[in-house]
Amino acid sequence: RRILRLAEMCRRLETEEEKVLPFYPSSLAEWEQQKARRILEEIPDEPLARAMQDYVGLERFWQRFNKAKLEEKALEQARAALANRNQELRRLLQRYLAGVAINQKVPRDPHP
């Protein structure tokens, strides 16, 4: 109940894209989607499967949760890549500045 209430409260914080396109495209083929729909419409025999039907309302929550986790991981990777690039640029700058300092120490004689 708490999660569902929080999901309702967070609805106003959704991006425009999430409001317009709330469902994610499926990677299943059409026949796989039909098979999945048939299975979901059947009344389950097992107690665990019956209990899981109570949590169908959380499917959208888990979609968003997983999307947020994927975005978090992507941002972590992008940050790490930028940190590596920053270190590389710092090393290049240090080498350049060291080369400039050496050139200033070399006498201006054309044949040193």
N, C-alpha and C positions, 0 to 999 in steps of 0.2 A: 504494500500500500504506500509506504514511504517513497519508494522508487517511482511509482506511478505518479504520485503527487509532485515530486521533484521534476519529473519529465513534463508535466503540465505547466509547471512554473517556468521551466526553461524554454518552452515553446516560443515565447516572445523574443528569446535571444537567438533564435535560428537565423541563419543567413537567408537571403532571398532565394538562393538556389535550393536550399533545403525545403523552403516553404513551397516552392513551385514544383520541384521534383523530389518528393519525399522518399520515393522508392528507388533502390539501386538496381541497375540492369542485371539480369540474371545471366550467369555463364552457362546455364543448362540449355540443351537443345529443346525444341518444342515438345518432342515426344517424352523427354525426361521431365519437363514441367508438368505435362498431363499426368504422367505416372505419379509424380509427387502429389499432385492435387487429389488423385484418387485415393492414395494412401492416407492423406490427411483427413479425407471425408469419412473413412472407415472408422467404426467405433472400436477402439483398442480393447484387447483381451487382458493384457498385462496390467497390474495395478500401477506400476511405474509409468507406463504410457498414459494411463488415465489421469494420473497426477500431473503429468507434463502438459496436458491440455489446459490446465489452470494457468499455465505460464505463457500461453501463446501471446498474450498482450505485451509481454516483455520482448518480443522479437524485434520490434522497432528500436527499443532501448539498446539491445545488443548490437544491432546494425550500426547505430550511432557510436556506441562505445568502441566497437572494432574500428570504425572509420577514424575516430579520434586517436586511437592507439597507432594506427598506420600512419596518420599524419604526423604524430609525435615522433615516430621512428624515422620518418623521412626528413623531418626537420633536424633531428639529431645527426643524421648522416650528412645533411647539407652543411650543418655547423662544423662538423669534423672536417669536411672537405675544404671549407673556407679557412679553418684554422691551419690546415696543412698548406694551403695556398699562401696564407699570410706568412707562415714561417719561411716558405720558399722565397717569397718576395723580400723578406727581411735579410735572408742570406745573400741574395743578389745585390741588395742595396749596400750591405756591408762590404762585399767584394768590390763594388764600384767605388765606394768611398775610400777604401784602402788603395785602390789603383790611382785615384785622383791624388791622394796624399803622397804616394810614391812619385808620381809624375811631377809634383811640385818640388820635391827634394832633388830631382835630377837636374844637373846644371843645364843651362840653356845653350850650351855649346853644341853645334850640329853634329860633332863626332865625340860623344862622351866616351 
